[in-house]
Amino acid sequence: MPVEKIKDETLFFQTFVHKSFAADYKQMLLHNERLEFLGDGILSAVTNKLLFINYPEYSEADLTLYKIALVREETLAEVAKEIDLDKYIFVSK
Protein backbone atom coordinates (compact mmCIF):
# COMPACT_ATOMS: atom_id res chain seq x y z
CA MET A 1 0.00 0.00 0.00
CA PRO A 2 1.40 3.42 -0.89
CA VAL A 3 2.10 5.79 1.97
CA GLU A 4 0.93 9.35 1.53
CA LYS A 5 3.56 11.96 2.41
CA ILE A 6 2.80 14.45 5.16
CA LYS A 7 2.80 17.86 3.48
CA ASP A 8 2.45 19.95 6.65
CA GLU A 9 5.99 20.28 8.08
CA THR A 10 4.73 21.02 11.60
CA LEU A 11 2.58 17.89 11.59
CA PHE A 12 5.46 15.85 10.15
CA PHE A 13 7.78 17.02 12.94
CA GLN A 14 5.13 16.47 15.62
CA THR A 15 4.73 12.88 14.44
CA PHE A 16 8.28 12.08 15.56
CA VAL A 17 8.42 13.98 18.88
CA HIS A 18 7.77 11.81 21.95
CA LYS A 19 6.14 13.43 24.97
CA SER A 20 9.27 12.82 27.08
CA PHE A 21 11.38 14.85 24.65
CA ALA A 22 8.87 17.70 24.58
CA ALA A 23 8.84 17.75 28.40
CA ASP A 24 12.63 18.10 28.51
CA TYR A 25 12.54 20.96 26.02
CA LYS A 26 9.90 23.29 27.42
CA GLN A 27 9.79 25.42 24.26
CA MET A 28 8.42 22.40 22.37
CA LEU A 29 4.67 22.39 22.71
CA LEU A 30 3.92 19.66 20.19
CA HIS A 31 4.38 15.94 20.66
CA ASN A 32 2.89 12.82 19.12
CA GLU A 33 0.69 11.49 21.94
CA ARG A 34 -2.68 12.43 20.38
CA LEU A 35 -1.45 11.45 16.91
CA GLU A 36 -0.43 8.07 18.36
CA PHE A 37 -4.01 7.53 19.50
CA LEU A 38 -5.27 8.17 15.97
CA GLY A 39 -2.47 6.15 14.38
CA ASP A 40 -3.17 3.14 16.60
CA GLY A 41 -6.77 3.11 15.38
CA ILE A 42 -5.73 3.40 11.75
CA LEU A 43 -3.08 0.69 12.12
CA SER A 44 -5.64 -1.60 13.73
CA ALA A 45 -8.24 -1.03 11.01
CA VAL A 46 -5.76 -1.51 8.15
CA THR A 47 -4.26 -4.62 9.75
CA ASN A 48 -7.71 -6.10 10.38
CA LYS A 49 -8.76 -5.50 6.77
CA LEU A 50 -5.58 -6.96 5.26
CA LEU A 51 -5.68 -10.05 7.46
CA PHE A 52 -9.41 -10.57 6.84
CA ILE A 53 -8.97 -10.34 3.06
CA ASN A 54 -5.71 -12.28 2.73
CA TYR A 55 -6.48 -15.12 5.17
CA PRO A 56 -10.11 -16.18 4.60
CA GLU A 57 -9.37 -19.62 6.04
CA TYR A 58 -8.24 -18.24 9.43
CA SER A 59 -10.63 -18.24 12.37
CA GLU A 60 -11.29 -15.07 14.35
CA ALA A 61 -8.96 -16.37 17.06
CA ASP A 62 -6.17 -17.02 14.54
CA LEU A 63 -6.62 -13.57 12.98
CA THR A 64 -6.42 -12.00 16.43
CA LEU A 65 -3.17 -13.82 17.26
CA TYR A 66 -1.65 -12.86 13.91
CA LYS A 67 -2.68 -9.23 14.42
CA ILE A 68 -1.17 -9.16 17.91
CA ALA A 69 2.13 -10.41 16.49
CA LEU A 70 2.11 -7.78 13.74
CA VAL A 71 1.23 -4.71 15.80
CA ARG A 72 3.35 -5.41 18.87
CA GLU A 73 5.88 -2.74 19.75
CA GLU A 74 8.91 -4.89 18.91
CA THR A 75 7.62 -5.73 15.42
CA LEU A 76 6.78 -2.11 14.67
CA ALA A 77 10.21 -1.00 15.94
CA GLU A 78 11.90 -3.48 13.57
CA VAL A 79 9.88 -2.18 10.63
CA ALA A 80 10.64 1.43 11.61
CA LYS A 81 14.37 0.65 11.58
CA GLU A 82 14.12 -1.15 8.23
CA ILE A 83 12.62 1.96 6.63
CA ASP A 84 14.91 4.35 8.57
CA LEU A 85 12.20 6.01 10.65
CA ASP A 86 14.34 5.63 13.77
CA LYS A 87 16.56 8.43 12.44
CA TYR A 88 13.72 10.92 12.88
CA ILE A 89 12.40 10.03 16.34
CA PHE A 90 13.00 12.50 19.18
CA VAL A 91 12.78 10.85 22.60
CA SER A 92 14.48 11.52 25.94
CA LYS A 93 17.01 9.01 27.16
Distance bins in CASP14 RR format, pairs under 12 A and 6 or more apart:
PFRMAT RR
TARGET T0000
AUTHOR 0000-0000-0000
RMODE 2
METHOD distances of the structure
MODEL  1
1 42 0 0 0 0 0 1 0 0 0 0 0
1 43 0 0 0 0 0 1 0 0 0 0 0
1 46 1 0 0 1 0 0 0 0 0 0 0
1 47 0 0 0 0 0 1 0 0 0 0 0
1 49 0 0 0 0 0 1 0 0 0 0 0
1 50 0 0 0 0 1 0 0 0 0 0 0
1 53 0 0 0 0 0 1 0 0 0 0 0
3 42 0 0 0 0 0 1 0 0 0 0 0
3 46 0 0 0 0 0 1 0 0 0 0 0
3 79 0 0 0 0 0 1 0 0 0 0 0
3 83 0 0 0 0 1 0 0 0 0 0 0
3 85 0 0 0 0 0 1 0 0 0 0 0
4 12 0 0 0 0 0 1 0 0 0 0 0
4 42 0 0 0 0 0 1 0 0 0 0 0
5 11 0 0 0 0 0 1 0 0 0 0 0
5 12 0 0 0 0 1 0 0 0 0 0 0
5 15 0 0 0 0 0 1 0 0 0 0 0
6 12 1 0 1 0 0 0 0 0 0 0 0
6 13 0 0 0 0 1 0 0 0 0 0 0
6 14 0 0 0 0 1 0 0 0 0 0 0
6 15 1 0 0 1 0 0 0 0 0 0 0
6 16 0 0 0 0 0 1 0 0 0 0 0
6 35 0 0 0 0 0 1 0 0 0 0 0
6 88 0 0 0 0 0 1 0 0 0 0 0
8 14 0 0 0 0 1 0 0 0 0 0 0
8 15 0 0 0 0 1 0 0 0 0 0 0
8 30 0 0 0 0 0 1 0 0 0 0 0
8 35 0 0 0 0 0 1 0 0 0 0 0
9 15 0 0 0 0 0 1 0 0 0 0 0
9 16 0 0 0 0 0 1 0 0 0 0 0
9 30 0 0 0 0 0 1 0 0 0 0 0
10 16 0 0 0 0 0 1 0 0 0 0 0
10 17 0 0 0 0 0 1 0 0 0 0 0
10 28 0 0 0 0 0 1 0 0 0 0 0
10 29 0 0 0 0 0 1 0 0 0 0 0
10 30 1 0 0 1 0 0 0 0 0 0 0
10 35 0 0 0 0 0 1 0 0 0 0 0
11 17 0 0 0 0 0 1 0 0 0 0 0
11 30 0 0 0 0 1 0 0 0 0 0 0
11 32 0 0 0 0 1 0 0 0 0 0 0
11 34 0 0 0 0 0 1 0 0 0 0 0
11 35 1 0 0 1 0 0 0 0 0 0 0
11 38 0 0 0 0 0 1 0 0 0 0 0
12 30 0 0 0 0 0 1 0 0 0 0 0
12 32 0 0 0 0 0 1 0 0 0 0 0
12 35 0 0 0 0 0 1 0 0 0 0 0
12 85 0 0 0 0 0 1 0 0 0 0 0
12 88 0 0 0 0 1 0 0 0 0 0 0
13 21 0 0 0 0 0 1 0 0 0 0 0
13 22 0 0 0 0 0 1 0 0 0 0 0
13 28 0 0 0 0 1 0 0 0 0 0 0
13 29 0 0 0 0 0 1 0 0 0 0 0
13 30 1 0 0 1 0 0 0 0 0 0 0
13 31 0 0 0 0 0 1 0 0 0 0 0
13 32 0 0 0 0 1 0 0 0 0 0 0
13 35 0 0 0 0 0 1 0 0 0 0 0
13 88 0 0 0 0 1 0 0 0 0 0 0
13 89 0 0 0 0 0 1 0 0 0 0 0
13 90 0 0 0 0 1 0 0 0 0 0 0
14 21 0 0 0 0 0 1 0 0 0 0 0
14 22 0 0 0 0 1 0 0 0 0 0 0
14 28 0 0 0 0 1 0 0 0 0 0 0
14 29 0 0 0 0 1 0 0 0 0 0 0
14 30 1 0 1 0 0 0 0 0 0 0 0
14 31 1 0 0 1 0 0 0 0 0 0 0
14 32 1 0 1 0 0 0 0 0 0 0 0
14 33 0 0 0 0 1 0 0 0 0 0 0
14 34 0 0 0 0 1 0 0 0 0 0 0
14 35 1 0 0 1 0 0 0 0 0 0 0
14 36 0 0 0 0 0 1 0 0 0 0 0
14 38 0 0 0 0 0 1 0 0 0 0 0
14 88 0 0 0 0 0 1 0 0 0 0 0
14 90 0 0 0 0 0 1 0 0 0 0 0
15 30 0 0 0 0 1 0 0 0 0 0 0
15 31 0 0 0 0 1 0 0 0 0 0 0
15 32 1 0 1 0 0 0 0 0 0 0 0
15 33 0 0 0 0 0 1 0 0 0 0 0
15 34 0 0 0 0 0 1 0 0 0 0 0
15 35 1 0 1 0 0 0 0 0 0 0 0
15 36 0 0 0 0 1 0 0 0 0 0 0
15 38 0 0 0 0 0 1 0 0 0 0 0
15 39 0 0 0 0 1 0 0 0 0 0 0
15 80 0 0 0 0 0 1 0 0 0 0 0
15 85 0 0 0 0 1 0 0 0 0 0 0
15 88 0 0 0 0 1 0 0 0 0 0 0
15 89 0 0 0 0 1 0 0 0 0 0 0
15 90 0 0 0 0 0 1 0 0 0 0 0
16 22 0 0 0 0 0 1 0 0 0 0 0
16 28 0 0 0 0 0 1 0 0 0 0 0
16 30 0 0 0 0 0 1 0 0 0 0 0
16 31 0 0 0 0 1 0 0 0 0 0 0
16 32 1 0 0 1 0 0 0 0 0 0 0
16 35 0 0 0 0 1 0 0 0 0 0 0
16 36 0 0 0 0 0 1 0 0 0 0 0
16 80 0 0 0 0 0 1 0 0 0 0 0
16 84 0 0 0 0 0 1 0 0 0 0 0
16 85 1 0 0 1 0 0 0 0 0 0 0
16 86 0 0 0 0 1 0 0 0 0 0 0
16 87 0 0 0 0 1 0 0 0 0 0 0
16 88 1 0 1 0 0 0 0 0 0 0 0
16 89 1 0 1 0 0 0 0 0 0 0 0
16 90 1 0 1 0 0 0 0 0 0 0 0
16 91 0 0 0 0 1 0 0 0 0 0 0
17 23 0 0 0 0 0 1 0 0 0 0 0
17 24 0 0 0 0 0 1 0 0 0 0 0
17 25 0 0 0 0 1 0 0 0 0 0 0
17 27 0 0 0 0 0 1 0 0 0 0 0
17 28 1 0 0 1 0 0 0 0 0 0 0
17 29 0 0 0 0 1 0 0 0 0 0 0
17 30 1 0 0 1 0 0 0 0 0 0 0
17 31 1 0 1 0 0 0 0 0 0 0 0
17 32 1 0 1 0 0 0 0 0 0 0 0
17 33 0 0 0 0 1 0 0 0 0 0 0
17 34 0 0 0 0 0 1 0 0 0 0 0
17 35 0 0 0 0 1 0 0 0 0 0 0
17 36 0 0 0 0 0 1 0 0 0 0 0
17 88 0 0 0 0 1 0 0 0 0 0 0
17 89 0 0 0 0 1 0 0 0 0 0 0
17 90 1 0 1 0 0 0 0 0 0 0 0
17 91 0 0 0 0 1 0 0 0 0 0 0
17 92 0 0 0 0 0 1 0 0 0 0 0
18 24 0 0 0 0 1 0 0 0 0 0 0
18 25 0 0 0 0 0 1 0 0 0 0 0
18 28 0 0 0 0 0 1 0 0 0 0 0
18 30 0 0 0 0 0 1 0 0 0 0 0
18 31 1 0 0 1 0 0 0 0 0 0 0
18 32 1 0 0 1 0 0 0 0 0 0 0
18 33 0 0 0 0 1 0 0 0 0 0 0
18 35 0 0 0 0 0 1 0 0 0 0 0
18 36 0 0 0 0 1 0 0 0 0 0 0
18 88 0 0 0 0 0 1 0 0 0 0 0
18 89 1 0 0 1 0 0 0 0 0 0 0
18 90 1 0 0 1 0 0 0 0 0 0 0
18 91 1 1 0 0 0 0 0 0 0 0 0
18 92 1 0 0 1 0 0 0 0 0 0 0
18 93 0 0 0 0 0 1 0 0 0 0 0
19 25 0 0 0 0 0 1 0 0 0 0 0
19 28 0 0 0 0 1 0 0 0 0 0 0
19 29 0 0 0 0 0 1 0 0 0 0 0
19 30 0 0 0 0 0 1 0 0 0 0 0
19 31 1 0 1 0 0 0 0 0 0 0 0
19 32 1 0 0 1 0 0 0 0 0 0 0
19 33 1 0 1 0 0 0 0 0 0 0 0
19 34 0 0 0 0 1 0 0 0 0 0 0
19 35 0 0 0 0 0 1 0 0 0 0 0
19 36 0 0 0 0 1 0 0 0 0 0 0
19 37 0 0 0 0 0 1 0 0 0 0 0
19 90 0 0 0 0 0 1 0 0 0 0 0
19 91 0 0 0 0 1 0 0 0 0 0 0
19 92 0 0 0 0 1 0 0 0 0 0 0
20 28 0 0 0 0 0 1 0 0 0 0 0
20 31 0 0 0 0 1 0 0 0 0 0 0
20 32 0 0 0 0 0 1 0 0 0 0 0
20 33 0 0 0 0 0 1 0 0 0 0 0
20 89 0 0 0 0 0 1 0 0 0 0 0
20 90 0 0 0 0 1 0 0 0 0 0 0
20 91 1 0 1 0 0 0 0 0 0 0 0
20 92 1 1 0 0 0 0 0 0 0 0 0
20 93 0 0 0 0 1 0 0 0 0 0 0
21 27 0 0 0 0 0 1 0 0 0 0 0
21 28 1 0 0 1 0 0 0 0 0 0 0
21 30 0 0 0 0 0 1 0 0 0 0 0
21 31 1 0 0 1 0 0 0 0 0 0 0
21 32 0 0 0 0 1 0 0 0 0 0 0
21 33 0 0 0 0 0 1 0 0 0 0 0
21 88 0 0 0 0 0 1 0 0 0 0 0
21 89 0 0 0 0 1 0 0 0 0 0 0
21 90 1 0 1 0 0 0 0 0 0 0 0
21 91 1 0 1 0 0 0 0 0 0 0 0
21 92 1 0 1 0 0 0 0 0 0 0 0
21 93 0 0 0 0 1 0 0 0 0 0 0
22 28 1 0 1 0 0 0 0 0 0 0 0
22 29 1 0 0 1 0 0 0 0 0 0 0
22 30 1 0 0 1 0 0 0 0 0 0 0
22 31 1 1 0 0 0 0 0 0 0 0 0
22 32 0 0 0 0 1 0 0 0 0 0 0
22 33 0 0 0 0 1 0 0 0 0 0 0
22 34 0 0 0 0 0 1 0 0 0 0 0
22 90 0 0 0 0 1 0 0 0 0 0 0
22 91 0 0 0 0 1 0 0 0 0 0 0
22 92 0 0 0 0 1 0 0 0 0 0 0
23 29 0 0 0 0 0 1 0 0 0 0 0
23 31 0 0 0 0 1 0 0 0 0 0 0
23 33 0 0 0 0 0 1 0 0 0 0 0
23 90 0 0 0 0 0 1 0 0 0 0 0
23 91 0 0 0 0 0 1 0 0 0 0 0
23 92 1 0 0 1 0 0 0 0 0 0 0
24 31 0 0 0 0 0 1 0 0 0 0 0
24 90 0 0 0 0 1 0 0 0 0 0 0
24 91 0 0 0 0 1 0 0 0 0 0 0
24 92 1 0 1 0 0 0 0 0 0 0 0
24 93 0 0 0 0 1 0 0 0 0 0 0
25 31 0 0 0 0 0 1 0 0 0 0 0
25 90 0 0 0 0 1 0 0 0 0 0 0
25 91 0 0 0 0 0 1 0 0 0 0 0
25 92 0 0 0 0 1 0 0 0 0 0 0
28 90 0 0 0 0 1 0 0 0 0 0 0
28 92 0 0 0 0 0 1 0 0 0 0 0
30 90 0 0 0 0 0 1 0 0 0 0 0
31 37 0 0 0 0 0 1 0 0 0 0 0
31 89 0 0 0 0 0 1 0 0 0 0 0
31 90 0 0 0 0 1 0 0 0 0 0 0
31 91 0 0 0 0 1 0 0 0 0 0 0
31 92 0 0 0 0 0 1 0 0 0 0 0
32 38 0 0 0 0 1 0 0 0 0 0 0
32 39 0 0 0 0 1 0 0 0 0 0 0
32 40 0 0 0 0 0 1 0 0 0 0 0
32 88 0 0 0 0 0 1 0 0 0 0 0
32 89 0 0 0 0 1 0 0 0 0 0 0
32 90 0 0 0 0 1 0 0 0 0 0 0
32 91 0 0 0 0 1 0 0 0 0 0 0
33 39 0 0 0 0 0 1 0 0 0 0 0
33 40 0 0 0 0 0 1 0 0 0 0 0
34 40 0 0 0 0 0 1 0 0 0 0 0
35 41 0 0 0 0 0 1 0 0 0 0 0
35 42 0 0 0 0 0 1 0 0 0 0 0
35 43 0 0 0 0 0 1 0 0 0 0 0
36 42 0 0 0 0 0 1 0 0 0 0 0
36 43 0 0 0 0 1 0 0 0 0 0 0
36 73 0 0 0 0 0 1 0 0 0 0 0
36 76 0 0 0 0 0 1 0 0 0 0 0
37 43 0 0 0 0 0 1 0 0 0 0 0
37 44 0 0 0 0 0 1 0 0 0 0 0
38 44 0 0 0 0 0 1 0 0 0 0 0
38 45 0 0 0 0 0 1 0 0 0 0 0
39 45 0 0 0 0 1 0 0 0 0 0 0
39 46 0 0 0 0 1 0 0 0 0 0 0
39 47 0 0 0 0 0 1 0 0 0 0 0
39 71 0 0 0 0 0 1 0 0 0 0 0
39 76 0 0 0 0 0 1 0 0 0 0 0
40 46 0 0 0 0 0 1 0 0 0 0 0
40 47 0 0 0 0 0 1 0 0 0 0 0
40 71 0 0 0 0 1 0 0 0 0 0 0
40 73 0 0 0 0 0 1 0 0 0 0 0
40 76 0 0 0 0 0 1 0 0 0 0 0
41 47 0 0 0 0 1 0 0 0 0 0 0
41 48 0 0 0 0 1 0 0 0 0 0 0
41 49 0 0 0 0 0 1 0 0 0 0 0
41 71 0 0 0 0 1 0 0 0 0 0 0
42 48 0 0 0 0 0 1 0 0 0 0 0
42 49 0 0 0 0 0 1 0 0 0 0 0
42 71 0 0 0 0 0 1 0 0 0 0 0
43 49 0 0 0 0 0 1 0 0 0 0 0
43 50 0 0 0 0 0 1 0 0 0 0 0
43 67 0 0 0 0 1 0 0 0 0 0 0
43 70 0 0 0 0 1 0 0 0 0 0 0
43 71 1 0 1 0 0 0 0 0 0 0 0
43 72 0 0 0 0 0 1 0 0 0 0 0
43 73 0 0 0 0 0 1 0 0 0 0 0
43 75 0 0 0 0 0 1 0 0 0 0 0
43 76 0 0 0 0 1 0 0 0 0 0 0
43 79 0 0 0 0 0 1 0 0 0 0 0
44 50 0 0 0 0 0 1 0 0 0 0 0
44 51 0 0 0 0 0 1 0 0 0 0 0
44 64 0 0 0 0 0 1 0 0 0 0 0
44 67 1 0 0 1 0 0 0 0 0 0 0
44 68 0 0 0 0 0 1 0 0 0 0 0
44 70 0 0 0 0 0 1 0 0 0 0 0
44 71 1 0 0 1 0 0 0 0 0 0 0
45 51 0 0 0 0 0 1 0 0 0 0 0
45 52 0 0 0 0 0 1 0 0 0 0 0
45 67 0 0 0 0 0 1 0 0 0 0 0
45 71 0 0 0 0 0 1 0 0 0 0 0
46 52 0 0 0 0 0 1 0 0 0 0 0
46 53 0 0 0 0 0 1 0 0 0 0 0
46 67 0 0 0 0 0 1 0 0 0 0 0
46 70 0 0 0 0 0 1 0 0 0 0 0
46 71 0 0 0 0 1 0 0 0 0 0 0
47 53 0 0 0 0 0 1 0 0 0 0 0
47 54 0 0 0 0 0 1 0 0 0 0 0
47 55 0 0 0 0 0 1 0 0 0 0 0
47 63 0 0 0 0 1 0 0 0 0 0 0
47 64 0 0 0 0 0 1 0 0 0 0 0
47 66 0 0 0 0 1 0 0 0 0 0 0
47 67 1 0 1 0 0 0 0 0 0 0 0
47 68 0 0 0 0 1 0 0 0 0 0 0
47 69 0 0 0 0 0 1 0 0 0 0 0
47 70 1 0 1 0 0 0 0 0 0 0 0
47 71 1 0 1 0 0 0 0 0 0 0 0
47 72 0 0 0 0 0 1 0 0 0 0 0
47 75 0 0 0 0 0 1 0 0 0 0 0
47 76 0 0 0 0 0 1 0 0 0 0 0
48 54 0 0 0 0 0 1 0 0 0 0 0
48 55 0 0 0 0 0 1 0 0 0 0 0
48 58 0 0 0 0 0 1 0 0 0 0 0
48 60 0 0 0 0 0 1 0 0 0 0 0
48 63 1 0 0 1 0 0 0 0 0 0 0
48 64 0 0 0 0 1 0 0 0 0 0 0
48 66 0 0 0 0 0 1 0 0 0 0 0
48 67 1 0 0 1 0 0 0 0 0 0 0
48 68 0 0 0 0 0 1 0 0 0 0 0
48 70 0 0 0 0 0 1 0 0 0 0 0
48 71 0 0 0 0 1 0 0 0 0 0 0
49 55 0 0 0 0 0 1 0 0 0 0 0
49 63 0 0 0 0 0 1 0 0 0 0 0
49 67 0 0 0 0 0 1 0 0 0 0 0
50 58 0 0 0 0 0 1 0 0 0 0 0
50 63 0 0 0 0 0 1 0 0 0 0 0
50 66 0 0 0 0 0 1 0 0 0 0 0
50 67 0 0 0 0 1 0 0 0 0 0 0
50 70 0 0 0 0 1 0 0 0 0 0 0
50 71 0 0 0 0 0 1 0 0 0 0 0
51 57 0 0 0 0 0 1 0 0 0 0 0
51 58 1 0 0 1 0 0 0 0 0 0 0
51 59 0 0 0 0 0 1 0 0 0 0 0
51 60 0 0 0 0 0 1 0 0 0 0 0
51 62 0 0 0 0 1 0 0 0 0 0 0
51 63 1 0 1 0 0 0 0 0 0 0 0
51 64 0 0 0 0 1 0 0 0 0 0 0
51 65 0 0 0 0 0 1 0 0 0 0 0
51 66 1 0 1 0 0 0 0 0 0 0 0
51 67 1 0 1 0 0 0 0 0 0 0 0
51 68 0 0 0 0 0 1 0 0 0 0 0
51 69 0 0 0 0 0 1 0 0 0 0 0
51 70 1 0 0 1 0 0 0 0 0 0 0
51 71 0 0 0 0 0 1 0 0 0 0 0
52 58 0 0 0 0 1 0 0 0 0 0 0
52 59 0 0 0 0 0 1 0 0 0 0 0
52 60 0 0 0 0 1 0 0 0 0 0 0
52 62 0 0 0 0 0 1 0 0 0 0 0
52 63 1 0 0 1 0 0 0 0 0 0 0
52 64 0 0 0 0 0 1 0 0 0 0 0
52 66 0 0 0 0 0 1 0 0 0 0 0
52 67 0 0 0 0 1 0 0 0 0 0 0
53 63 0 0 0 0 0 1 0 0 0 0 0
54 63 0 0 0 0 0 1 0 0 0 0 0
54 66 0 0 0 0 1 0 0 0 0 0 0
54 67 0 0 0 0 0 1 0 0 0 0 0
54 70 0 0 0 0 0 1 0 0 0 0 0
55 62 1 0 0 1 0 0 0 0 0 0 0
55 63 1 0 0 1 0 0 0 0 0 0 0
55 64 0 0 0 0 0 1 0 0 0 0 0
55 65 0 0 0 0 0 1 0 0 0 0 0
55 66 1 0 0 1 0 0 0 0 0 0 0
55 67 0 0 0 0 0 1 0 0 0 0 0
55 70 0 0 0 0 0 1 0 0 0 0 0
56 62 0 0 0 0 0 1 0 0 0 0 0
56 63 0 0 0 0 0 1 0 0 0 0 0
57 63 0 0 0 0 0 1 0 0 0 0 0
57 66 0 0 0 0 0 1 0 0 0 0 0
58 64 0 0 0 0 1 0 0 0 0 0 0
58 65 0 0 0 0 1 0 0 0 0 0 0
58 66 1 0 0 1 0 0 0 0 0 0 0
58 67 0 0 0 0 0 1 0 0 0 0 0
59 65 0 0 0 0 1 0 0 0 0 0 0
59 66 0 0 0 0 0 1 0 0 0 0 0
60 66 0 0 0 0 0 1 0 0 0 0 0
60 67 0 0 0 0 0 1 0 0 0 0 0
61 67 0 0 0 0 0 1 0 0 0 0 0
61 68 0 0 0 0 0 1 0 0 0 0 0
62 68 0 0 0 0 0 1 0 0 0 0 0
62 69 0 0 0 0 0 1 0 0 0 0 0
63 69 0 0 0 0 0 1 0 0 0 0 0
63 70 0 0 0 0 0 1 0 0 0 0 0
64 70 0 0 0 0 0 1 0 0 0 0 0
64 71 0 0 0 0 0 1 0 0 0 0 0
65 71 0 0 0 0 0 1 0 0 0 0 0
65 72 0 0 0 0 0 1 0 0 0 0 0
66 72 0 0 0 0 0 1 0 0 0 0 0
66 75 0 0 0 0 0 1 0 0 0 0 0
67 75 0 0 0 0 0 1 0 0 0 0 0
68 74 0 0 0 0 0 1 0 0 0 0 0
68 75 0 0 0 0 1 0 0 0 0 0 0
69 75 1 0 0 1 0 0 0 0 0 0 0
69 76 0 0 0 0 0 1 0 0 0 0 0
69 78 0 0 0 0 0 1 0 0 0 0 0
70 76 0 0 0 0 1 0 0 0 0 0 0
70 78 0 0 0 0 0 1 0 0 0 0 0
70 79 0 0 0 0 1 0 0 0 0 0 0
71 77 0 0 0 0 0 1 0 0 0 0 0
71 79 0 0 0 0 0 1 0 0 0 0 0
72 78 0 0 0 0 1 0 0 0 0 0 0
72 79 0 0 0 0 0 1 0 0 0 0 0
73 79 0 0 0 0 0 1 0 0 0 0 0
73 80 0 0 0 0 0 1 0 0 0 0 0
74 80 0 0 0 0 0 1 0 0 0 0 0
74 81 0 0 0 0 0 1 0 0 0 0 0
75 81 0 0 0 0 0 1 0 0 0 0 0
75 82 0 0 0 0 0 1 0 0 0 0 0
76 82 0 0 0 0 0 1 0 0 0 0 0
76 83 0 0 0 0 0 1 0 0 0 0 0
76 85 0 0 0 0 1 0 0 0 0 0 0
76 86 0 0 0 0 0 1 0 0 0 0 0
76 89 0 0 0 0 0 1 0 0 0 0 0
77 83 0 0 0 0 0 1 0 0 0 0 0
77 85 0 0 0 0 1 0 0 0 0 0 0
77 86 1 0 0 1 0 0 0 0 0 0 0
77 89 0 0 0 0 1 0 0 0 0 0 0
77 91 0 0 0 0 0 1 0 0 0 0 0
78 85 0 0 0 0 0 1 0 0 0 0 0
78 86 0 0 0 0 0 1 0 0 0 0 0
79 85 0 0 0 0 1 0 0 0 0 0 0
79 86 0 0 0 0 0 1 0 0 0 0 0
80 86 1 0 1 0 0 0 0 0 0 0 0
80 87 0 0 0 0 1 0 0 0 0 0 0
80 88 0 0 0 0 1 0 0 0 0 0 0
80 89 1 0 0 1 0 0 0 0 0 0 0
81 87 0 0 0 0 1 0 0 0 0 0 0
81 88 0 0 0 0 0 1 0 0 0 0 0
81 89 0 0 0 0 0 1 0 0 0 0 0
END
